[in-house]
Amino acid sequence: MHAHHQLPPAEVVEQAISVLLGGFPGRSGHPDGLETNATEDALESEIAELELSASVIQHELLLRATQLKRRLNSSQWIYQLPEEVFADILVTDVLSFGLEEEEHRGTTIYGAGHPRPSIATPAARRTRLCNVSHRFLQTVMSTPRIWSDIRWRRDDYLRLLQRSGQAPLMIRCREFDPIILKTPGTMEEFLKAVWEHSQRWKALSLDLQLDESRLPSTEFPAPQLRDLDITNHHYRSLNLTPHIFKISGNPSLENLTLTETSLQWDGIDFSRLKSLSLRSVRQGAPSLEQLVETLRMASGLEQLSLRQVNTVSSKAQQLESQPAHLNALITLSIHDMPSGSADYIITRIRSPRLKICDVHGLLLKHFENPSSDQNPYHHFFRVIRTILSSRRFENLVLSNEIFSKAVCLRPELRWSHQAVGSVDFEVETENPVRGVEAMVEFLTSYCMDYYLIVMASGFVLPPPSSESYFPAEVLGKLPMVTRISAGMLVDAVNILNFLGSPQRDEGTGRLGWACPQLQVLAMEGTEGLTPDHIQTFLDARDANWYTLEREIAELELSASSLHHELLLRAARLKRRHNSSQWTYRLPEEVFAGILVTDVLGFGLEEEERQGTTVYVGQLGPSIQLPAVRRAQLCNVSHRFLQTVMTTPRIWSDIRWRRDDHLRLLRMSAQAPLMIRCWEMDPIILKTPGTMEEFLKAVWEHSERWKALSLDLHLDESRLPSPEFLAPQLRELKIINRRYLSGAPLDFAPYVFKISGNPSLRKLDLTETSLQWDGIDFSRLKSLSLSSIQQRASSLENLAEILTIASCLESLLLSQVNTVNLDTWPRLESQPIRLNALLTLLIDQMPRRSVDYLITRIRSPRLKIGHVHGLLLKHFENPSSDQNPYHHFFRVITPILSSRRFENLVLCNEILLKVVCLRPEFIWSNQPAFATGSANFGVETENPVRGVEAMVEFLTSYCIDCSLVVMASGRYLPPPSSQSYFPAEVLGKLPMVTRISAGILVDAVNILNILGSPRRIEGTGRFEWACPQLEVLAVEGTEGLTPDHIQTFLDARYGDGNPLIIEGQVVQRPRRVEFQHHGLIS
């Protein structure tokens, strides 16, 4: 421990200043007098006096700076305020930090009585205010209201009770409070102490298991009480009788929340009540008369929540004529209430300003004739319609919850009642068919034109049954339905049959389809539904479509026969008008080129959809296909139709299961083709032939291929031949789904051979290979090789390709066996210049191949670099021009210093034997999705040396980004007594903000390094390691005890005052947040 010096008296200060300004007393005038006459003890004494004099002068300067700062503060406007106004400002500031903070997952320990900055508590705020100035300190200490927020385990409650004087108190006691601080006494002692001051309570919040041994009494006087929140953890003892509290003093409550407990309602003023929440009150619940009387008194009530409250009353008939006017009510939630109570509340409450409504348990009989003024729910329905008219959400959901015997209507995005402006109401019924019909009658009566989602079997599927629970004929009244889901076989078949035939409208007599806006028909969990059911539905809908269109055309022709001449004149005028527009005056070649670009632009790769979805009539709006775009263009005008039909290039994008490929091959004539065949394509359309027939048909036109994309399981029975002639080929992508057939690991990949000397632009091969002879790579822009273990390209071929492809922009190599020792000496002196390269990914490659590529590639424009498998020996002296990785380091360093990401991560993956450096947001080997990122790692059997080498790289290139250090990696190894992380390197990393460690030895070493200041070699001053450290995470460290952490906290922070070490003032660093799930005490 370093000695802490006290300030000397004034005469010692004057003597020290005179010594420094006037010379050294007692020293001989001869230059050699000290060396010849002074002893060793005298020399040490004189050195001590000089150090003491220097520290005295430093303290004098600090005192003068403090006096000047106090004089400056006194001239500011806030110090000129009257004391009462200034005290009110501080009271408001401190108590605003006493609001309920969000619950934190896990258990977190915060040292020395200071929670982490994100947890804003009054204790922390009072401490900060006291450190501002003398007046702040004086006002805080002399204002009782500032000390009135008292929480168990957050502060010394005895001290707060004493300092708060007679100010109103805000009491909170939570049994599961995640913040652990050292406070006197147990919970019982805390409750006993604050119970004696109940007359001063302004707010009381209890969240614990109530029993006789904890609470001093359930009766207490609290005349000043305004907020009451009591939560009883009843689940710990299911047979526990809930407490019934009795409050005397006629308090005027504003907020009341009771959970699994009750209250004697007599003697309480509810006229100012703004929030009432009762939950799980089975025994001792208020009667319906008491609840109604409370609501009638609370005319300013804004929030009402009732859940599982037993309020059954025998006097319901007397209450029928007594409405409750709640004009300020905004939020209403009623769940699991007795049917009589819920029905009375809904029929009698008048709440015109309601915004959030969550009501379950409505009576089915009141949904008959819902738009009538005589309907008991008329006022409720009118408010609901007002909320729905605001259109704060896109879709409504009509859900037939068979399992829970309820039919509900809710917005699609709302899964809880905390959304602003939402509606969720439910009808409980034993007859789900009648419930659905009643809800549909409500929708049609109030003309709700929202897009509707119908869940015919609800969210939770019941057991399979032959009974029908959903009336399919109601779909004829819902033209706004966009999605239907059904999980019961009977209901699913009925829906398909109803949607598969047109229905005659009763009002107009015309035929039309039910649900014309339907986009998705989801039947994923329907047991027994076969593809024949779906195919029959599709055939019926398509077959009837022509008949329906013909009938409609005949009716329209008959109705417009008298206006035929007018229609012809209108058509001629429209054609004349179109011919005057610039689009129709373009030359045919230019116009055709525009349409080709537009149609083929819709052929880009869309995102894969999860699951299997059947689209009815048209594809979903997010799936843009060339076939859809061609159909849209043909419907614009005659010239558009003529150009589309006579331009072969518009028909050149051919995809399996997306269109009739035989027709496209015929319409495309001799235009270059773009072929794609995906075995896992989620879109289901009717196309002729199987995959083998599709491949055989397009293989015959290989000389016209411009792009080929295969994503399937390759075998001899599918592909016509691995050799083909493709002189026009520009893009090649082949993915072999080897895992689909369960092939062994030594499965020999396909080797394709392409003749015709094609000039490739993009090449992507996965689990397959290629004969590289006869291919022009001079214009290659993207090269991706993945999972090629056998018959991979040799390193000589790969180097030759990279040398030729000078325009390469993206290079991705993963799990490619390119080792070739025979050509290694000849390749050593051949640099590879890729001046256009932007993305480089090398992962799981032979280490010698990685070393060769990194030392020879020259890529000055690189933006994304992901390289693993670098050699540790090249990290010695990394900034030297003679280092083999010098060019790579020179490109990576600007990317790391560009600050495109918040933090860098130094990760010591002990289990994988890798030390890597990456941005914090890179968690996968696909960095192409991030703009400007670097991720590289070193494989080593010695993790300590690997960490030291990576730190040497960071310090050599002065990379000062915020750093996160993972001393044990993301995958923790088994517990061990061996150290894998050199803790002393933390002294070279002042930019570290977070450290995590999972090995006990490394965690203890890190705590020791961080717990004491170190002398800096260059300056000689004492400083703390990692002064910017914010978080120290030791969640998975087995064996780490609270004593380790407390020792570290005492050493690093102590009492909070600066240290004086050898005459130097060393300031304390910022507080560190500890994270450890296993430490409870």
N, C-alpha and C positions, 0 to 999 in steps of 0.2 A: 504494500500500500504506500502511496506517495504522501508525504507530509503536507498538510494544509496550513499555510502561514497566516497568522493574524496581522492586522494592520499595526505598525509600530506607532509610538507617540510622536508628537509634532517635533520635538527636539531631534529625534533620530532622523526625521525627514529632512530638516534643515542641514544636519551634518552630512547626510548622503548627497544632497545637492551641492554643498560646498566642496565635497570630495571630488565630484565629477567635474565641477567647473574650475576648481583651484588647484588641482593636483592631488597627489597621494601623501597624506601625512606620515611622518616617520620614515620616509625612504631616503636613502643617502643620495647626495647630489652626484656622486661618481657613478658612471654607467655600470660599473661592475660591483657596486656596493651591495645590491640585493643578492646577487649570486654568491658573494663571498661571505656576507654576514648573516643573512636570514636563514633560519632553520626551516625544515619541512613543515612544522606545525604553524609557524608564522605565515608561511605561504598559503596554506589551506585556509587559515583564518581570514586572510585578506581576500581570497577568492570568494568566501562565503559572504563577507561584507559587501563586496561589489555586486553579487547576485541579489542580495537583500535590497541594496540601494536601487537597482534596476526595477525590482518588483514594486518598491515604494513609489517610484516615479510613475510607473504604469497605473497604479491605483489612484494617484492624484489626478492623472489625466482622465481616468474613467469617471471620477467624482465630478470634475469640472464639466465633462460632457453631459452627465446626468442633470446637473444644475441648469445648463443652457437649454437642454431639451424640456425641462419643466417650465422654464421661463417662456419658451416658444409655445408650449401647449396652453399656458394660461392666457395667451393673447387670442386664442381661437374662439369662435362664437359659441361653441358648445359649453365652454367653461364660464361664459357670461350669463347663462340661463339661471333663473331662480332655482333654489334648492328643491322646491316641491316639483317643479316641472322636470328637472333633471332626474330626480328620483323616480318619477312616473315613467320616464323613457327607459330607464334601466330595468324597472319592474316588468314592463311590457317585453323588453328584449329577452330577459332571462326566462320568464314564464312561457314565452313562445317556443323555447327549446324543450319544454316539457310535454309536447304533443306526442301521441303514440307513434313510435317508429316502427318500421317494418320488421317482422320477425326474421331472425337469421337462422339458416339451417346449420345443424351441427352445434358444437359447443366450442366457444372461443374464449381464450384467456387473455386479458389485457393487463399489462403490468403496471405496478406502482400507482394504482388508483386512477389511471387515465384511460378511458375507452378510446377506440379508434375514431378518427375524425368523422366518419360517416354516421356514427351514433351521437347525435347532438343531445346532451343532457344538461339540465340546469347546473349541476355541479361543475361540469367542464366550462360552462359559460361564465359562472361566477369567478372561477379561477382566472380565466382570460381577462375579465374586466378588472379584477384586482391588480393585474400586472400592467395596466395602461398608464396610470398616474396616481398621485396621492389622493386627488379628489375622487377619482373613481373608487379607490380602495375605501376611502372614508364614507362615501355614500352607500356602497354595498354593505359595509359593516354596520351602518346605522339605520338601514331600512328593513324592517321586519318582513315586509311582503316578499322581498327577494328570496327569503329563506323558507317560503311557505310550501314549496313543492317537495314532498317527502316520499321517497320510494325505498322499499326494502331492498337491501343488497346493492344499493347505488351510492349511499353516503351514510355518515354517522347521524342516525335519526335523532338521538338524544341531543346532539349539538344543534340540529335544525329546530327541534321543538323549543329549545331555549332561546335561540336567536330570533325565531319568528314572532316572539312576543305574544300579542293578542290578534295577529293577522289571521284571516281565514286560511284554512289549510286545504291542500290537495293531496290526498293519501292514495297510494297505490301499492298493492301487495300481490305479486304474481309468483306462483309456486314454480313455474317453469321459465323464469327469467334467464335468458342466455348469458347475460353479463355477470361475471363473477368478480366481486370486489370484497375486500376485507372490511366487514362491518361488525360492530359489537352485537352479541346476542343472537338468539334464534328467532324464528318466525313468531312463536308464541309470545316471546318477550317484546317483539316489535308491536304486535297487535295489542298487547296489554298496555304498552306505553301510549300509543296513539288513541286507544279507546277512551283514555282519561280526558282527552281534549275533543270529544265528539261535538261539543257545543260550538267549536270553531271550524268544523268541517264545511268546506265549500264543495268539494268533490271527493267521492269515495269509490275506489275501483278495487275489487277483490277477485282474484282468479286463482282458486285453490280448491282443495277438497275440504269441505266444511264438516267439522265434527265438534263434539262437546269439548274436547281437550284443547282446541285451538282458539276459538272465539271466547273472549271474556263474557260476552252476553249478546243475545239477539235483540235486546231492547236498549235503545240509546236515544238521548235527546240531541237533535241536530237542527236547530232553527235556521241556520244559514246554509243548509245543504241545497245544492242546485243540480249536481250531476251524480247519479248513482248507477254503478255498473257492478253487478255481482254475478260471477260465473262459478257454479259448483261443479267440480269434476266428479259427477255422480257415477261415472262408468267404473270407478275403482271399487265400488260397493253397490251392487245392483239393488239390494234390499234396504238401502239407506233412505230414511224418511227425510224429505227436503226441509230445510230450515225455513221458518216463517219469521221475517224481520218485522219489528214494530218500531216506528220512528215517531217520537214525540217532538213537540215544539212547533207544529204546523209549518213544516218547510215548504217552500214554493219551488217544486222541481221543474227543471227545464229539459233534462235528458234522463231517461229511465231505461235500463237494460237489465233483464233478469233471465238467467239460464239455469234450469234445474233447481230453482229456488223460488220462494214466494214472498209476499209482502202483505201486511195489513194495510188496506187502502184508506181506512178511516184516519182523519187527522192530517191529511196531506193536501196541499193546494196544487191542483193540476191546471190552473188557469193559464200558466205560462209554459206549459209543456210543449216542446218542439219535436221531440223524438221519443217514441215508445216502441220497445222491442221486448217481446216475451217469447221464450223458446223452451221447449221440453218441460213445461210446467204441468205435470200430471196431477199431483196431490197438492192441495192448498191453493189451487188456481183461483183467480178472481171469477166471480159469477158473471153471467152475461149482463145482469143489471149493473154491477159495479163497472164493468168494462164500458157499457154504453154511457153511463153517467160520466166516466172519465173522458170519453171522446166528446161528449156534449160540452164539458167544461173547457177542454183543450181546443178552443177555436183556432189557435195559431199553430196547430200540429202540422209538421212538414213531412214527417216520416213515420209510418206505421208498419210494423213487422210482427206477425203472429204465426208461430210454428209449433204444432203439437201442444196446444194449450186447451185444456179441458174446461170449456166455458158453457157446458150444457145447462140450460135454465128451464124451469117449469113454467115461468111467467112470460114465455115468448109472445103470447097473444097480446099481453098488455103493452109490449114494446112495438107492435106492428105499426102504430100511428106516430111514432116518434122518430123523425129523421134526424141525422147527425150532420150538420153543415160544417164541413172541413174545407173552407175555401183556400187555405194555404197548403193543403196536402199535395206533395210532389211525388212521393214514393209510397206504394202500397204493395205489401207482400203478405199473402195468406196461404199457408200450406198445412196439410194434415190436421185440419180443424174439424170438429163435429159438423155434420152437414147443416144442421139447423142454425148454428152460430155463423158459419160462413155465409149461408144464404141471407140471414138477417143483415149482416154487415154490408154485403154487396147491394142489397135492395134499398138500404136506408142511407148509406153514405152519399153525400153530395160533395164532389171534389172536382170542380171545373178546371183546376190548374194541374191536374195529374199528368206526370211525364213518364213515370216508370211504374208499370203494373205487372204484378206476378201473382195471379190468383188461381188456385187449384181447388177443386171440389164444388164447382157450379152444378146446379140442378138441371137435368136434361129437359124437364117440362117447360122451363122458361125460354127455351130456344124455339118454341113454336111461335110463328108470326113475330120474329124478333124486331121488325121495324115499327111495330105498333106502339102508340103512346101509352097504351094500357099494359104493356109488358112490364113486369116487375124489374127487369134488368134494363129498362129503357135508358135511364140516366147513365148506367155503366156502359152500355153499348155506344152511346153518343160520345162519351169521353174516349172510348177505345178508337172510334172512327177518327176523332180529331188527331190522336197520336199517330195512327197509321197514315193519315193524309200528309204528315210532315215528311214522309219518304226518307227516313234516316237510314234505311237498310234496303238492300236490293231485292231480296226474295222473302216470301213467307213460306213456312213449312206447316203442312197439315199432317200430323202424325197420329196414326191409329195404334196406340200403345196397348196391344192385346194382352201382353204379359201383366201389366199393371191395371188393366181394365179402365182405361182412360183414353179420351180423344182430346188432343191439345192443338193449339194454334200459336206459333211463335215465329220470330224472325230467324233467318238462317244463321246469322252471325252471333246470336245471343245464346250462350250456354249458362249464364248466371243472371241474376237480377241487378247487376251493378252497371249495366250499360245505360247511357243517357238517351232517353226517349225510346223505350222499348215496351213491347206487349207480350205477355205470355199467360194464357188462361186455358183451363182444362175442365173437361166435363167427365165425371166419374159415372160409368154405366156398366151394367151387366150385359148389355146388348150393343156391341161395337158397331154393328151395321146401322142401328138407329142413331148412335152418336155421330157417325160420319155424316149421315144425311142431315142431322141438325146443324152441324158445323158448316156444311155446304150451303144450307139454307140461309145461315147468317151471312156468309160471304156474298151470295147472290142478292140478298135483300139490301145490303148496304153498298152494292156495286163496287166491291174491292177488286181493282184491276192490277194488283201486284202480280209479278211473276211468282208462280206457286210451285212448290216442291211437295209431292204427295208420297208419304211413307205408308204404304198400305198395311205393313205388318209391324210398324213401329221401329224403335231403336234397338230394343232387346227382343230377339226372336223367341217365340214360345215353342214348345215341343211340336213336332209335325202332327198335323191333324187333317181329317177329310172334311172338316167343317169350314164354311166360307165366313170370313170376318170382314170383308170389304165389299160394298156394293159397287161393282164396276160401272154401272149405268150412270152414276153421278158424274163421271168424267165428261159426259156430254154437256154438263152445265159449267164446266171449267175450261174455257178456251185459253186461259193464261198459264196452264200447266207447262213447265219446261222440263221437269224430271219426275220420274215415277220409279219407286223401288218397292219390291214385293218379295217376301221371304217364304210365304206359304204357297204350296203348289197349286191349290184350288184357286186362290185369288190371282196368282200369276197367269194361269191359263184363262181365267175369265177376263182379265185385263187385255191379254193379247187378242182374244176373240172379239172383244168390244172395239179395240183400236183397229182391228184388221178389216172392218167393213164400214162404209160411210153410213151416217145417220141422217134422217130427215128432220129439219128444223120445224118445230110445231108452229112457230110464228110466221115464217116466210114460206114454208113448204119446200124449200130447196134442200138438196142433199149436200152434206159436208162431213168432213172428218172430225172426229172427237180429238180434242187437244191438238190443234193444228200447229202450235208453237213448240211441241214436244221435241226435245233435243237428245235426252238420255233416258234409256230404259235399263235400270240396274237390277239384276236378279242374281247377284253373286252367291248368296247363301240359300238359294232355293233348291232343296233336295228333290230330285226326281225330274227336274226340268231338263229336257234333252235338246240337242241342236235341231231335231225335227220340229219341235214346237216353234222355235225361232224362225226356222226356214219357212214353215207354213205361214207364219205371220207376215214375213217379208214378201213372200209370193202373193199372198192375198192383198196386201196393201199396194204392191206394185201393179198387180193385175187389175184391181179395181180403180186404180188411178186413171188408166186410159178411159175406162167406161165413164167415170165421173167427169173427166175433162170433156169428153164428147157430149155428154148431156148438158153440161154448162155451156159449151160452145153453141149447141143448137138453140138453147133458150136465149142466149145473148143475140144470136143471129136473127131469131124471130122478133125479139124486142127491138132490134135496131134496123129492121128492114125499111121502115119509113124514113130513117135518117141516113140511108146508105150514101146518098150523094154528098151530104154534109161531111160524113166521115172520109170520103175520098178527097174532098177539097181540103180537109184538115191534114190528111196525109201528104198531099202535094205541097201544101204550105210548109209543113214540117220538114219535108225533104229539101225544099228550097232554102229554108232557114239553115239546115245542117250543112248544106253545100257551101254556104257563105262563111262557115267557121274555118279557122286556120287548120284544124286537124284534118279536115276533108280535102284541103288543098295541097297537102303534102304529096310528094311523089310516092308511087306505090312501094318502091324499094325502102324508102325511109320509114314509111308508115308500117310496113311489115317488120322492119328491124325494131321499131318501138314495141310492137306487140310481142315479138320473140323475147325481148329483154324482160318485158312484164311477166309473161307466162313462166319462163324459166326461173325468174326470181322467186316464184312460189314453190320451186322444187328444192329449196334448201333443207338441210336436215333439221327436222323439228325435234323437240325434246321427247324422250321416251315417256309414255304414260304408264302408270302403275295399274295393275289389274287388267281385266278384260271388260270392255264397254261396248255395248251395241248401240249404234247411232241410227235413229229412225229418220228417214226422209232426207236428211242432210247431215253433213259432218259438223262437229262442234266448231264454234267460231275460231278457236285457237289452232285448229288443224288446217293449214292452207296448202292445197294441193294443186298441181297444174291442171288436173281434170276439172276441178271446180272453177278455176280461173278461166279456162277455155269456154266452159258453159256460160259464164257471166259475160264474156266478151261477145259471144255469138248472139246474145239477146240485146245488144246495144242498138245495132242498126244493120241494114243490108250490107253496107261496105265492110263493117267489122266481120260479119259472118262470112262474106266472100273471101276476105283476106286470111282469116283463120283457116278456112277449108283449103286454101290454095298455097299455104306456106308450110313446107315439110318440116322446117326447124321447130315450129310450134309443137309438133307431135313427137319430138325426139327424146323426151324424158320418160323412160319406161321403168315402172316399178312393179314388182310382184305383189299381187293382192290389192293393187290400187286401181287398176284399169284393165281393159281388154288389150293385152299385149300384142295379140295377132293383128288387131285393128290398128294399133299404133305403129307396128312395124310396116304395115301397108301404107298408112298415111304419111309416114316420115320419108318415104321414097329413098333417096340416097343421102339424106342429111346425117351428120355425125350424131351418134347415139350416146345417151347417158343411161347406163343400166344399173339398177340396184335390186338386190335380192336379200332381204332380211328374214331369217327364220323366226325371229321373235317379234315381228311387226305386230303392234297391238290393234291396228285398224282392220276390221273385217268387212270386206266387200266381195260381191259375187264376181269372180273372174274365172275364165275357162281354164281347165287343166290343173295339174299338180306342179310342184316346184321343179321336178325333173323335166316335165314337158316345157315349162317356161325357160329353163336353162338351155335345153336342146334347141328351142326356137331362136333364142338370142345368140347362141353360140355360132349359128350359121351366118350371122352378120357381124362377126368379130372385126372384119376389115373396116367397119364403119364406127367402131367404138371410139368415143372421145373420153368417157369416164366409165369405170367399172368398180362397183362396190358390192362385195360379197360378205355376208355375216351369217354363217351357218356352219353346220358340221360337215366337213369335207370327207367324202369317201368315193370309191370308184363307181358306186351305183348312181351317184347324183350328177357328177360333172361328166359331160361328154368326153372331154380330154383336157389334160393339164397343159397341152401345147396348142397355141392358137396364133393366128396372124392378125396383128393389130397395129398397122402403121400410123393411124391417127390417134392412138391412145395418149392422153395427157395426164389423167389422174387414175391411180390404181390403189384400191383399198381392199384387202382381203383379211378377214378375221375368221380363224378356224375355231369353232365351238367344240373343242375336243372333249370337254367335260360332259357334254350331253350324252355321249355314248359310253362313258365310263372307260375310256381307253387307258392303257397303262402309261406310266410316266415315260417309258422308253419308246413311246409311239413315234414313228418316223413321220415327220411333217411332209406335206405335199411340196413338191418343187415345180413351180410353174416355169414354162419356157415361152417367151414372147419373141416372135420373129417380125420382121418388117422395119427394124431400126426405129422404134417409136421414141419421141423426145418427151420424156416425162417431166411434169411440173410438180406433182405430189405423189409420194409413195408411202404407203402405210401397210405393214405386214405384221400379223400377230399369229404366232404358232404355225407359221408356214414360211416357205423360202422361195427363192427366185434364182434362175440362172441369169447372171449379170451380163453375160456376153450378148452383144447385139443390141444394146439399149443406149440411147444418147442421154447422158445426165448433165449436159452443159447448161440446161435451163431449169434444173431442179431447184425448187424453192422450199419444199418441206419433205423431210425424210424421217420416218418413224418405224423402228424395228423393235418388237417386243416378244419375249418368251420364245426365242429361237435357240434351242440347245443343240439340236442335231442339224447338220447340213447348213449351218449358218455361214454367212459370208466371212471369208478370211480377213485378217487385219490388213493384208496387202490390198485386197479388193476394196475394203472400206476406205482405206487411205486414198486409193486411186479415185474413188467416186467423189470423196470430199475435195480432192484437189481439182477435179474437173468442175464440180458444182460451185463455182465462185459466187453465184447469186443466191446461195442457200440462206434462208431466213429462219428455219426451225429445224433443229436436230434433236431427236429423242431416241435414246438407246437404253433398253431395259431388258436384263436377262438374255443377253446375246453372247454366245460363246465364240469370241473372235480371236482366241489365242493362236498365234502362229510363230513359233520360235525360229523357224528357218529364215524368215524374211526380216527378223527383228534388226540385225545389224544394218541392213540396207535402208531401213526406214528411219533410223536415228537422226539423220541429217536432212530430212525432208520436212520443212515447215508447211503447214496447211493454212492458207490465207482465206478466211471467210469474212470479208469486210461487211457483208450485208446481214450476218447472223444476228438475230434478236433473241432467240430462245434456245437454250442448251440444257438438255436433261440427260444425265448419265447415271444409272442406278443399277446395282446388282450385276455389275460387269466384272470380268477378270481384272484384278488389280493392275496387272502389267499393261493391259489394254487401256485402262483409265489413265494410267500415268503417261502413256505415250500420247494419247489424244490431248490431254490437258497441257502437256509440255510443248506440243507442236501446233495446236490451233491458235490462230491469231484472229480475234473477233473484237475490234475496237468499239462496235456499236451494240454490244450485248446489253440487254435489258433484264432478262430473266435467266438466272443461272442456278441449276440444281445438279450438283455433282457429289456423289458419294463414292468412297473407295480411294481417296487420295493417300499418298504415302507420307508417313509421319516424318521421315528423314528430311523431306523438303520443306518442313516448317521451321528448320533451324536457320536463323538469320533471314527472315522472310522478306525484308526490305532491300536485300542486296540485289544488284543487277545480274549477278551470276547465279541466282537461284533459278532452278528449272521452272518453277511456277511463277516467275516474276511477271510474265505477261498476264497470266490468269489473275494474280493478286491485283495487278494494276487496273484491271477491268472491274473486278468485284468490289474493290474499295469505294469507288464513287457511288455504286448502287447502295451499299450499306450506309454511306454518309449522306445520301439524298433525303433521308427521313420521310420516305413514303409510307412508313409503318411506325407504329408507336414504340415498340420495344424489340430488341434483339434477344434471342434466347441462346444461352450457352448450355447445351444439354449433354450430360455424361451418361450415355446409355450403357450402364454396366452389363446388363443382361445381354445386349446385342454386341458388346465390345466395340462401340462406336462413340466418338466424341464429335458433335456436330454444332454448327452455328447457323441459325435460321431466324427469320422474322417470326414474331409471336403468332401471327395468323396462319402460318403455313403448317398444316397438320397432315398433308398427304403428298404423294409424289406427282401431283398434277399442278405445277406452278404456272401453267399456261393461262390459268384463270386469274392470275394476279398480275398487275402491270408494275414492272420494276421490282423484282425481288431476288434475293440470293439465299441459297441453302446449300451448304457443303459440309461434308463430314470426313473424319479420318478413322479408319479401322485399325485398332491396336489391341494387343494383349496387355498393355500397361496403361490403364486409364489415367493414372497420375501423370505420366509423361504426356499423354494426349491432351489433358487439360492444360498443362503448362505450355505446350506448343500453341494451343489455340489462344491462350492469354498473351503469349508473346506476339502472335499475329495482330491481335487487337491493339496492343500498346505500340508496336512498331509503326502501324499505320494511323495511330491517333484517332481511332474510331470512338466517338464520344456519345453514341446513342444510348438511351436508357436500356439497361441490361437486366435480363432475368436469368438467374443461375439455377439450374436443376442439377444438384450435386449427385443425385442417384438416378436420374433419368425419369421417364414416364412409367417404365415397367420395373417395379422394385424387385431386386434379387433376394434370395433367401438371407435371413439374418446371418451376419458374419462379424468376426472380430478384426478383420482386415480393413484398412483404410483405402478407399478408392478415390478420394478427392483431396488435393493439397490445399488445405484451408489458407495457407499463407499467401496464395495468389490473390486473395480478396483485398489485400493491401494495395494491389496495383490496379484495382477496378473501382474508382470512386463513383462510377455511373451506375452501380448496381442498385436496383429498386426492389427486387424480390429474390429471395433465396429459398429453395426447398431442398430437404434432405430426408432420406428414408433409412439410412444406415446409422446406427447409434454412434459408432466411433466418429464418423464424419460430422454428425450433428453436434457432438460434444466439442470437437476441434473447432468447428465454426463458431460456437458460442464463446469459446475461449479467445479466439482471435478478435471477435467483435466486442468482447467485454473489457478490453483494455486498450488505451491509446498507444500508438507506435511512433517511433522517431522516424521521420522522413530522411532518407540518406542525402538527398540533394540540399535541402534547406536546414536540416537539423531540428526542425520544429516537431512537436508532438501533435498528432492528428488521429482521429478515429478511422478505422477501416469502414468503407462503405458508408459515408456520411449521408447519402440520399436514400438509404434503405427504408422501405415502408412496410414490407410484409416478410415475415419469417415463418414459412409453412413446414411443419414437421408432423403432418397428419398420420403417416404410416410408420413412424419411428417407434419400434418396440423397445421398451426399456427406458425411455426418456421420462423422467419424473418431474413433478412441480419444483423440486429442489434445484434441478439444473436450470430451469427457467428463472426462478427467483434469484439465484446467484448471479445469473447474467444481468438481470434487471437492476439489482443492487449495484453491480460493478459499472454498468454503462450509464445509468441514470441517477442512482443514489437519491439524494434529497433534491435534485434538480439544479443545484448551484454549480458554477464552473469549478474545475479543478485547477490547482496551481502546482505544476510539476517542474522542478528545477528552475523556478522563477518564471515559467511561462504559464499564461492563463489559457486553459483548454476548455472551450465551451462544450456543453453537452449536445449530442446530436439529437435529431428528431426522434419522436417516439416510434417504436416498431410494433406492428400488430402481429401477435402470435396466433397461429391456427393449428389446433391439435384436437381431434375428435375424442381422444381417449382421456384427456385430462379433465376431471370434473371438479376437484376441490380447489 
